[in-house]
Amino acid sequence: MNRILPALGLVALLAACAPPQTQFIASQRSAVELRAMQARVVPADADAAMRAVIATLHDLGYRITRVEPEALTVSATRQTALRMAVIVQQREQGTSTVRANASIVDAFREAQVDSPDFYRRNFFEPLEATLGRTLAALPPADASPEAPRPVAELNTLRERQAAAGRAATPVTTSAATPTAGTPAR
């Protein structure tokens, strides 16, 4: 009993030092409403649409944090707090569906942006200008790719400190074995 109490105290102390997890606040809009504001039909094949998405994000001042060419997804961050993820999906010959998902991050909260004006003015209109073509709304009966959640680099001081703390922790051989599905950092 005398050994259990100090061990429990140590566990409680270590748990108190762990950085709090960021809470994700999803949109309260329906999936149909979200899809209508986040997706457009682009008159370009998937490769050209992907290049245009990256160019548009750069032009808008985003820092590209991850590009997955096989999955046709791009994640980007602007001014530390605004994160955007975009996925491109090939449709019939010469057209693609582009879906964007944005979130705003502040202290321990990440809120999904659910304003149609935000997506129109701050992504799709500049994408139209980059392509030099008009984008069309996705027909309601058409499927669109799932909206990816933005993946950001370690932008905030808190994120960098947490990562540095994890990196400073010694790793033993048995703990170094990754588990299936665990993303590498």
N, C-alpha and C positions, 0 to 999 in steps of 0.2 A: 504494500500500500504506500509505503514511504517513497518508493521509486516511481510509482505511477503519477503522483501529484506533480512532481517537477517536470516529468515528461509531458503531461497535459498542459502545463504552464508554458513550456517551450513551444508546443504546437500552436497554442493560442497566440503567442507572441509572433511566431513566424507568419501565421495567417493574417494578423493585423498589419504586417509589413508588406503584404502582397498588394500590388497596384489594383485598384478597383477595375472591374470589367466595364467596358463601354456598353451602355444600354442602347439597343437598336429600336427606334420607334418607326414602325411601318405606317404607310399611308392608310387613312381610313376610307379611301375611295375604293370602289369595287374594282375587280381585276379588269373588267371591260373598260371602265373609265381610264384606268392607268394605261392600258394598252393603247387606247385612242390618243392619249397625249404623248406617249413615249415612242410610238412606232410610226414610221413612214415608209412608203414604197419609193425606192431610189431607181431612176432609169440608168443603171450601170451594173455591170457584173460585180460579183462579190469582191474581187481583187481591187478593182477601181474604186468601189465604194469604201473599202477598208483604207486605201491610201487617202481618199478624200476625208474620211473621218479623222485620221491622224493629223492631216494638214489643218483641218478646221480646229481641232483641239489646240494645236500649236498656235494658230493665229489668234485664238481666244485667250491665250496666256496660260494655258494648262501645261503642267509638267507631266509628261507621259511616265507612268510608274510601272506599267506592265503591258506587254503586247503578247498575245498568244495567237500566232498566225494560223495554227491548225484549227483552233476553236473560233477564229475570227472575232476575238474580243480585244478591247483596249480599255485600260483603266488609266485615269489621269486625275491630278490634283491641282487646284488653283487656290492661292492664298491660304494654304494650310487647311482651311475649313471646308472648302467646296470640293467634293469628289464626284467624278463622273465615270460611269462604265458604259461602254457601247458594244453591242454585238451586231454582227452583220450576218445575214442568212441569204443564200442564193435562192432566187425564185425561178421563174421560167427564164429562158435565154435573154440576157441583157437587162434583167431587173433584179433587185435585191430588196430585202427588208432590213431596215436599220432601226434598232431599238436602243434608246438611251435611258439610263437610270442615274439620277443624281441624289446625293445626300449631303447634308450639312452637318459637320461635326463640331461640337463644342465640348466643354468639360464633361466627360463621362457620358455623353449622349450623341447619338447619330440619328438624325431624322431624315426620312425619305422626302424628297421634294415632290409635291403633288400639285403643282401649278401648271396648267396647260400653257399659260403665257411664258413661263420660265423656259420650257422646252422649245416652244416656237421661236421666241426671240433670242435665246441664249445658246441654241444649238442648231435647230433645223433651218432657220433662215440663213445663218452663216454657212451651213453645209450646202444649201442651194447655191449660194454665191460661189463657193469653192468649185462646185461641179458645173456651174453655169447652166443648170437645169432646174426645172420646177419639180418639187417632191409632191407626192400624192398621199392623202390619208389612206391608211390601211383599211380595206373593206371589212366591215364587221364580221363577216363569215370566214374571213381568212385567218389562218393561224399565224402567230408571230413567235419569235424565239422568247424564251423566258428572260425577264429583265435581270441581268447580272448585278450583283452587289459590287460596288466599287471597291477595288483593292488599292490601298494607298501605301506609299513609302512611309518611312518613319519621319513624319514632318514635325511633330510637336516635341518640345523638350521632354515631356512626360513619356512619349513613345520611345524616344532615343535613350532615355535613362533606363526604362524598363528593359529594352533590348540589351543595353550594356550590362545590366545586372544579370540577365540570363546568360550572356556571353562570358561573364566573369565566373560563373558557377562552374566548378570543376565537373567534368563528365567522366564517369567510370565506364568501363567497357560494357558492362551489362546494361547501363542506362543509355548507351549510345545507339542501341539497336532501334531503328525507327519502326513505328507501327504502321500497318497498312492504312493509307488514306491520310497520313499526317503530312501536311505541306511543309516543304523545306523553307527555311528562312535564310 
